[in-house]
């Protein structure tokens, strides 16, 4: 097992999961337990939650990002690193980014591993690998989010273009195998290093789920079908 944490974050001003979100986090935990030791799975929320032996780390409500709640993970990562709650290499991912195979240690010779969209150079922050030494970079991103009132994926291109604080030297772009998404899925899968490691899609949309079935292992397929039977 890798010396790496599987990090998922979810904050909501209502202090509870939405219906689909709860299903997604349960699938994520069940699927992650096929690949990770329980102690290496980190779920971070702003309310108490426990499922299948995984207990959420509860963080303050003020970490809900006022720009966009989905961008909260940047500030959460800063919080976890500053408070030494997280001290290892980590893979942080959205709840709709599903692991498909064991994660070999990514070729990360810098502080952060980003994945672009393959068909365009923008960074997709739905899957990010990072070392604790990336704390200052996440602080810069968080500052830019609040300065420009934009989400992380919209401030990063400008930061990279102007090489904000020499940010280009701090990250490495990783292969699309770590983020096969909804657009041009078959083409992405064709060019990805094999086996494809991560699929990023909303499984509660039937047509989208069906378009990813060729990539999904049987166990994950079963978990998704069991949770979203209303779409079949």
C-alpha positions, 0 to 999 in steps of 0.5 A: 500500500502506498504512503499516500492519503485518499482525501475527499472533502464535502462541506455544506451550509446545511451541514448535511449531504444532499441525497445524491451526495450521500450516495456518492460518498458511500460508494466512494468509501466502499470502493476505496476500501477495495484499494486502501487501508481504512486509516488512509481514507480521509473524509473531511466534512463540516458535520459528523458522519460515519459510514462503513468504519470511516469517520469524517474529520469535522472542520469549521463551517467557515471553511465553506467557500463563499465564492463557490462551495465546490471550491472549498477544497482549496481552503480545506487543504490549507487548513489540513496542512497548516494544522498538520492533520495531513502530513503525507502525499495525498490524492484529493478528488471530487466525489464523482471521481472514481478509482478504477485500479490500484494507484501506483505512485504518480511520477511526482517530482514536484510539489503538485501533480495536476491533470489537464482536460487533454483536449484543452490545457486548462487544469481540472482540479477534480483530481490533484496529487500533492505533497505537504510542501505544496502548502504555499501554492494552495495559499496562493490559489486560495488568495486568488480565488477570493481576490477575483471571486472566481473558482480555482479552475478559473484563477489557475490559468492566469496564475500559470500564464504570468508564472505567479510566484514561479508556480510553473516550477511547482507542479507537474502535469500528469497523464490523463489516466488520472482523470478520464472525464465526460467529454471525448471519453473513449478518446481519453481512454485510448490515449491514457496510460493503462490501466486507466486509473480514475474515471470522473463522471456523474453516475446519477445521469443514466446516459453518462453512466452507460457511456463509462461502463466499458471502463468500470470494474465489476465491483464498482459497476455493482455499487453504482447500480445498487445506489442509483437503481432509480435511473435504470 
